[in-house]
């Protein structure tokens, strides 16, 4: 690697990093540099700069441990692969601009330095993107496992009455698991009334409502009744605004009220017993 190039980048790294952060803030849909604490932004930027300059002396693959550690962090921070690629591109461009400003690169040697830059950036980009892809795949697998764990089991609370508490976002894949669990549970527990508790579902849109209605219809087909409980005021407003029809449901605002209705449907009620 060209010694003047290495020296210039190391001597002006703070200035390169400052310009890089400013340029990254202008990337479309960027959130990290606008919403994260300044200390975290500075620490992450420094780690990125260390990664980018780690193979300046030798055009080798960067330290795999540092690479894995950095990509694990940025995946957790929500950096997309497009954003990672833009980060590398901006750092490279700013470094080249800095060397032009410092007089290291001019018309007489620009072709030579472009070759040096290619030897520096190309293997580095490939290593970072590959490591990011591996970490992203690992994260997705962990999320799928967590999703399965969150995909709720049907819990028997009284004879003939079962509850399925739903927590988190419901997408198509998770809805499939919920459907399987609820049908299997109804048959196994011989439930006559199923309460779908959406207290822990942050957003109910048309797709989520469609999945819930499908689950309720499936429950009815095997001879049980499905109730929707835990409808918060903001969820009720959303359902009305979207024009979602839940007229075939018995709905309540809380699980407690839903349980009272379920007991009525099974000809039972809870009474207080006076002490003798």
N, C-alpha and C positions, 0 to 999 in steps of 0.2 A: 504494500500500500504506500502511496506517495506520502513522504514524511511531512512536507509542507501542509498538505491537506489535513493530516492527522493533528498536527500542531495547531492549525487554525481553528479546527472544530473544538478541540479541548479548551483552547484559550478563550473562545467566544461562546462557550456552551450556555452560560446564563442568558446571554442575549438571544441566542437561538431558541432557548426554551421559553423565554418571555414572549417572543413573536409567535412561537408555535401555539401557546395557550390562547393568545388573542385570535389566531386564525381558526383554531378548533371551536371557539365560541360561535363562530359564524357558520359552522356546518349545519345544514338543514336538519331539523328535529333533534338538535343536540340538547341534552339535559344535564349531563354530568357536570360540565364546567359552569353551569348556571345555578344549579340547585344544591350541589354538594358543599360541605364546609371547606373553607379556604385551606385549612391544614391538610385535609384529605386530598384536595386537588393538587397541592404542592408536592405532597409525598408521592402520589401516583405519577405525576409529571416527571419527577426526578427518577423514579424507577424506570419509566419509559425511556428517558434519556440515557440511563445507564445501559439499558438493553440495546438501544440503537447504536451506542458507541462501543459496545463490548467486543465487536469483531473488527474494529478499525485497524488494529495492528496486524491482524491476520485474517484473511478471508475464510474464516471457519464458521461452523455452526456455533451459535451462542450456547452458553452454559445451560444445559437442559433443566437443571433445578430452578434457576432464575426465570427461565422461560415459562416453565410450568406454573411457578408461583405467580408470575405477572398475569398470565392468561386466565388463571383461576380467579384472580381479583377482578379483572375487567369483565369477565362473563357475569360475575356476581353483581357488578355495578351496572350491568345492562348494556355494555358496549356491543353493538352489532358488528358483524364481520365487515360491513361497508365502512363503519366508523373506524375500525382498526386499520383498514387499508388506507383510509383517508389520513389517519394519524401518521402512518409511515410516509405517505406521499408528501404531506406538509412538512414533516421534519427534514426530509431529503431536499425539498425545494428551498426551504429557508436556509439550510446549511450551504447550498450552492450559491444562493444570493449573498450570504454573508461573506463567502470566499471571494466573490466578485467585488464586493464593497471594499474588502481589505487588500485588494490587488493581487491576490494569490492566483486568481483565474483571470485571464485576459484573452484577447483574440488569438494570440500566438499559441496558447496551450489548451484552449477550451476542449478540443477533441480528445486530448490525452486525459484531461480530468473527467470528462464524461465517461470514458472507459473505466477509470478508477472508481467513479461513483457507481457504475453498474456492477462492478465486482464487489462493492461494499453492500449496496442496497438489495440486489436481486436475491442472494442466498439468505439475507436477513429477513426479507419479506416472506420468502417461502417457509422459513423456519417458524416465524411468528404465526402465519396463517395456518400452517399445519397443526401447530400446538393449540391454537384457538379452536380449530375444528374438533380436535380430540377432546378438549375440555368441554366444549359445547355439547358434544354427543354424550359425554359422561353426565353432565348436568341434566340433560333431557331424560336419560335413563333413571336418574335419581328422582326426578320430578314425576315420572310415570309410576315409580314405586310408591312415592308419597301420595299420588293421586289414587292409587288402588287402596291405600290405607284409609284415605279420606272418603272413599266411595261408599261409606255408610252401610252398616249392617242393619237389618230389621231387628229391633229390640222388643221382645215381649214384655209388657209392663203389667198387664192383667190377662186373665184368661180371655181369649178371643180378641184382645186389643194389643196392637203392636205399634211402635213408633220408629220412624226413620229420620234421624236428625241430619240435615244437610248443611255442610260447612264449606265455604269457599265458592269459587267460580265454577259454574256448570257448563262444560262444553260437550260436543257430540260424543267424544270417547267416554267421558265420565258418565254421561247420561245412559250410555249403553250398559255400563257396569251397574249403575243404580237400578236400571230396569231388571237386569238379571238377578240382582240381590233381593229386590222387593218381591219378585214373583216366586223365587225359590223360598224366601222366608215365609210368605203367606201360606204356601202349601205345607211347608214343614211345621209351622206353628199353628196351623188351622185358624188363622186370624180371620175375624169377620169385619173388623174395622182397622184401617191403617191410617196413621196420622203422619203426613209428610210435613216435617217441621223445617221451615225455611228461614228461621230466625238468623242463622249464620250465613245466609247467602247475601252478599253485598249488593248485587244488582240483579233485578229481574227484567229482562228484555223479552222481545218477541220469541227469540230462540229458546231461552230458558223456560218461558211459559209453555211453549210447544212441547218441550221435553217432559215437563211436569204433567201436562194434560195427557200425553201419551202413556205415562206411567199410571195415571189414574184410570184411564180406559182399560189398560191391561189388567189392573187389579179387579176392575168390575167384571171383566170377562171370565175371571176364575172364581167369581161369586162373593167377593168382598167389597166393602165400601171404602173409598179413599177420601180423607179430609185434608185440607190444606191449612196449616196453622203457622203462627208466627208472622203474620202479615203486618209489617210496620206501616205507619201512615204514609211514609214516602214511597214505599213499595205499592201501596194501594193507589196512590196518585198516578204512579207510572203505569200500572195495569189499566187504569181507566183511560189515561191519555193515549195509550197504545191501542185501545179498543179491543183488548183481549177478553174473550168471553170465558168466565169461570162459573157460569150459572149451574153447571152440573155438579159443582163442588159444594160441600159444606165448608165454609171458611171461618176462621176465628183469628183474633189478634194475638192470642197467646196459647202456649201449649196447655196451660192449666184449663182454660175454657174449652179447648178442644177435647181434653180428657173428660170433662163433664158431659160434653155432647156425646162422646163415644160410649160412655157408661149408659146414657139414656137409650142409645141405639141398641144396646145389648141388655136392656131392661134391668139396669142396675143403677145404684147411686151410692154416694159416700155419705154416711150419716155420723154425727157425733154421738158417742155413747156416754151417758152420764155416769159418773163414778158413784158406786154404791156407798 
